[in-house]
């Protein structure tokens, strides 16, 4: 059994359509549908040898075949040079093709960036990309895909990949219905996640609604109407890129949560969970400051380089329990030294019965500093 639309038949019909381009579009579509079964029969007879060249040997060139069809249908003869695309027409077709290629690339970058950063502001780039794609799509919609298919670069690329593209297209057609529904669902989920992360993203909801609607409308129809490829291909690429970006964002978030957690309470917080003062891995409760002559300074207030006070817990003695307690937080140094013990009246420790808890505060500096000259 032959492929419903072999590449050779599509290429041959594209040239036939170009040769008949001076006729009304509706009549050209009718002629193409009338001759398609005949061309399919020829391609089936050629089997694996079905190429435009092989079909030309049996039927003549697509241009001559179009002339025969034109004569058989009593259509008027073509105007001078109507069978070949004019310079301006070829330039417009080439422009629409490259707008599609570059627009798809730009959409891939924007979609990946939005998905990986969850930043709706990046969608502002669509203000430039979407109108350009819309203009190119309108040209193809009004002129058909024939002028684009006749471009030399398109024919060279297509001749090199036609076999593989045919099998890939057949496989994608079986997945098409589910894919377009998935595109719409992914757009809805993406919009929901963006709004949850940033409520201002609700302003770009129409963009996601439009993409989802375009996927459901143009996607299924692009299998039979190639003009809609200028809509379905950008939508598919944008959805795929955004999905890839979201996967990367979620993966990095999970990795960050597992690697940063062990350091939350050891490198920058005190025992009570508040910010602490550390020298290496050692937590500091007091700091002593000396001048150039080695004289200790009192009532010194410490700040960071950006003006934030280095507030750490201040400890003192509770009179009723004679135990050390926290008396708030500040950035004034040095703190009093807290000394705790439990002794009898003679200052000796003689067991539990003679134990009396004690707590005292001392403002003495416990050491002297030798300041290097």
PALUMDO-453658 format. One line per 4 residues: number of its first residue (from 1); their letters; for each residue x, y, z of C-alpha. Coordinates in steps of 0.5 Angstrom, whole numbers, always signed. Each point is the difference from the previous one (the first is absolute). Example, Ala and Ser with C-alpha at 12.3 -4.5 7.8 and 13.67 -1.06 7.14 Angstrom:
% PALUMDO-453658
1) AS) +25/-9/+16; +2/+7/-2
This chain:
% PALUMDO-453658
1) XXXX) +0/+0/+0; +3/+7/-2; +0/+6/+5; -6/+4/-1
5) XXXX) +4/+6/-2; +7/-2/-2; +5/+6/+0; +1/-1/-8
9) XXXX) -8/+1/-1; +1/+6/+5; +5/+3/-3; -3/-1/-7
13) XXXX) -6/+3/+2; +3/+6/+3; +3/+2/-7; -6/-2/-3
17) XXXX) -4/+5/+4; +6/+6/-1; -2/-1/-8; -7/+1/+2
21) XXXX) +1/+6/+4; -3/+5/-4; -7/-4/+0; -5/+1/+6
25) XXXX) +3/-3/+7; -7/-4/+0; +1/-3/-7; +7/-2/+1
29) XXXX) -2/-4/+7; -5/-3/-4; +5/-2/-6; +5/-2/+5
33) XXXX) -5/-5/+3; -2/-3/-6; +7/-2/-3; +2/-2/+7
37) XXXX) -3/-7/-1; +4/-1/-7; +6/+2/+3; +0/-4/+6
41) XXXX) -2/-6/-5; +7/+2/-4; +4/+0/+7; -3/-7/+2
45) XXXX) +2/-3/-7; +7/+3/+1; +1/-3/+7; +6/+2/+4
49) XXXX) +3/+4/-7; -6/+5/+1; +4/+7/-1; -2/+6/-4
53) XXXX) +5/-2/-5; -3/-7/-1; -7/+3/+0; +2/+5/-5
57) XXXX) +3/-5/-5; -8/-3/+0; -4/+6/+0; +5/+6/-2
61) XXXX) +2/+6/+4; -5/+2/+5; -1/+7/-4; -1/-4/-6
65) XXXX) -5/-5/+4; -4/+7/+3; +0/+2/-8; -4/-6/-2
69) XXXX) -5/+1/+6; -1/+7/-1; -1/-2/-8; -5/-6/+2
73) XXXX) -4/+5/+5; +0/+5/-5; +3/+5/+5; +3/+6/-3
77) XXXX) +8/+0/-2; +5/+2/+5; +2/+8/-1; +7/+1/-2
81) XXXX) +5/-3/+6; -6/-3/+4; +3/-7/+1; +6/+3/+3
85) XXXX) +0/+4/+7; +2/+7/-1; +6/+3/+3; -5/+4/+5
89) XXXX) -4/-6/+1; +6/-4/+2; +3/+5/+4; -6/+0/+4
93) XXXX) -1/-8/+1; +8/+0/+2; -2/+6/+5; -6/-4/+3
97) XXXX) +4/-7/+0; +6/+4/+4; -5/+3/+5; -2/-6/+2
101) XXXX) +7/-3/+1; +2/+6/+4; -6/+1/+4; +0/-8/+2
105) XXXX) +7/+1/+2; -2/+6/+4; -6/-3/+3; +4/-6/+2
109) XXXX) +5/+5/+4; -6/+4/+3; -4/-6/+2; +6/-4/+4
113) XXXX) +2/+7/+3; -7/+1/+3; -1/-8/+2; +7/+0/+3
117) XXXX) -1/+7/+4; -7/+0/+1; +0/+8/-2; -6/+2/-4
121) XXXX) +4/+7/-2; +4/-4/-5; -7/-1/-4; +1/+7/-2
125) XXXX) +5/-3/-6; -7/-3/-3; -2/+8/-2; +5/-1/-5
129) XXXX) +0/-7/-2; -7/-1/-1; -2/+5/-5; +6/-2/-4
133) XXXX) -3/-7/+0; -7/+2/-1; +2/+4/-6; +4/-6/-3
137) XXXX) -6/-4/+1; -5/+4/-3; +5/+0/-6; +0/-7/-1
141) XXXX) -8/-1/+2; -1/+5/-6; +5/-2/-5; +0/-8/+2
145) XXXX) +7/-4/+2; +1/-1/-8; +5/+7/+0; +4/-3/+6
149) XXXX) +0/-7/-3; +3/+3/-6; +6/+3/+3; +7/-3/-2
153) XXXX) +2/-1/+7; -7/-3/+2; +1/-5/-5; +7/-2/+1
157) XXXX) -2/-1/+7; -6/-4/-1; +4/-4/-5; +5/-2/+5
161) XXXX) -5/-2/+6; -6/-2/-4; +0/-7/+2; +1/+1/+7
165) XXXX) -5/+5/+0; -5/-4/-3; +1/-5/+6; +0/+5/+5
169) XXXX) -6/+4/-2; -4/-7/+0; +2/-1/+7; -1/+7/+2
173) XXXX) -7/-1/-3; -2/-5/+5; +2/+4/+6; -3/+6/-3
177) XXXX) -7/+0/+4; +3/-1/+7; +6/+5/-1; -5/+6/-2
181) XXXX) -4/-2/+6; +7/+0/+4; +2/+6/-2; -6/+4/+2
185) XXXX) +0/-4/+7; +8/+2/+1; -2/+8/-2; -5/+0/+6
189) XXXX) +4/-3/+5; +6/+5/-2; -5/+5/+1; -2/-2/+7
193) XXXX) +7/-1/+2; +2/+7/-2; -6/+3/+3; +1/-4/+7
197) XXXX) +8/+3/+0; -2/+7/-2; -7/+2/+0; +2/+6/-5
201) XXXX) +0/-6/-5; -7/+0/-1; +1/+6/-5; +3/-5/-5
205) XXXX) -6/-5/+1; -3/+2/-7; +7/-3/-3; -1/-7/+3
209) XXXX) -7/+0/-2; +2/+2/-7; +5/-5/-1; -4/-6/+3
213) XXXX) -6/+2/-5; +5/+0/-6; +2/-6/+2; -7/-3/+0
217) XXXX) -2/+3/-6; +6/+0/-5; +4/-6/+2; -5/-5/-2
221) XXXX) -1/+3/-7; +7/+1/-1; +1/-7/-2; -5/+1/-6
225) XXXX) +1/+8/-1; +8/+1/-1; -2/+8/+1; -1/-1/+7
229) XXXX) +7/-3/+1; +2/+8/+1; -5/-1/+7; +1/-7/+2
233) XXXX) +7/+0/+0; +2/+6/+4; -5/-2/+5; +3/-7/+1
237) XXXX) +7/+3/+0; -2/+5/+6; -4/-6/+4; +6/-5/-1
241) XXXX) +5/+6/+2; -4/+2/+6; -1/-7/+3; +8/-1/-1
245) XXXX) +1/+6/+4; -5/-2/+5; +3/-7/+1; +7/+4/+1
249) XXXX) -3/+5/+5; -3/-6/+4; +6/-4/+0; +5/+6/+2
253) XXXX) -5/+1/+6; +0/-7/+3; +7/+0/-1; +1/+7/+4
257) XXXX) -5/-3/+5; +4/-6/+2; +7/+3/+0; -1/+7/+3
261) XXXX) -4/-3/+6; +6/-3/+4; +3/+7/+1; -6/+4/+2
265) XXXX) +1/-1/+7; +8/-1/+1; +3/+6/-4; -4/+6/+1
269) XXXX) -5/-1/+6; +1/-1/+7; -3/-5/+5; -7/+3/+0
273) XXXX) -1/+1/-7; +2/+7/-1; +6/+3/-3; +6/-1/+3
277) XXXX) +8/+3/+0; +5/-6/-2; +7/+0/-1; +1/-6/-5
281) XXXX) -4/-6/+3; +0/+3/+7; -6/+5/+3; +2/+6/+4
285) XXXX) -3/+3/+5; +4/+5/+2; +5/+5/-4; +6/+4/+3
289) XXXX) +2/+6/-3; +7/+4/+2; +3/+6/-3; +7/+1/-3
293) XXXX) +3/+0/+7; -3/-6/+3; -5/+4/+4; -7/-4/+0
297) XXXX) -6/+4/-3; -7/-1/+3; -7/+2/-3; +2/-2/-7
301) XXXX) -5/-1/-5; +1/-4/-6; -3/+0/-7; +1/-3/-6
305) XXXX) +3/+3/-7; -7/+2/-2; -2/+3/+7; -4/-6/+3
309) XXXX) +1/-1/+8; +3/-6/+2; -5/-2/+5; +1/-6/+4
313) XXXX) -3/-3/+6; +2/+3/+7; +0/-4/+6; -1/+2/+7
317) XXXX) -1/-3/+7; -7/-2/+3; +0/+2/+7; -6/-5/+2
321) XXXX) +3/-6/-3; +8/+2/-1; +0/-2/-7; +2/+3/-6
325) XXXX) -6/+2/-5; +0/+4/-6; -1/+8/+1; -2/+2/-7
329) XXXX) +5/+1/-6; +4/+6/-2; +7/+2/-3; +3/+3/+6
333) XXXX) +7/-3/+2; +3/-3/+4; -5/-3/+4; +1/-2/+8
337) XXXX) +3/-7/+1; -5/-5/+3; +3/-4/+5; -5/-6/+3
341) XXXX) +2/-5/+6; -3/-3/+6; +4/+0/+7; -1/+0/+7
345) XXXX) +1/+6/+5; +8/-2/+0; +0/+0/-7; +1/-8/-1
349) XXXX) -4/-4/-4; -2/-6/+5; -5/-4/-3; -8/+1/-2
353) XXXX) -2/+3/+7; +5/+5/+0; -1/+2/-7; -3/+7/-1
357) XXXX) -1/+3/-7; +4/+7/-2; +0/+4/-5; +4/+7/-1
361) XXXX) +2/+5/-5; +7/+3/-1; +2/+6/-4; +7/-2/+0
365) XXXX) +4/-1/-6; +3/-7/+1; +6/+1/-4; +5/+5/-2
369) XXXX) +2/+2/-8; +7/+1/-3; -1/+4/-5; +5/-1/-6
373) X) +4/+7/-2
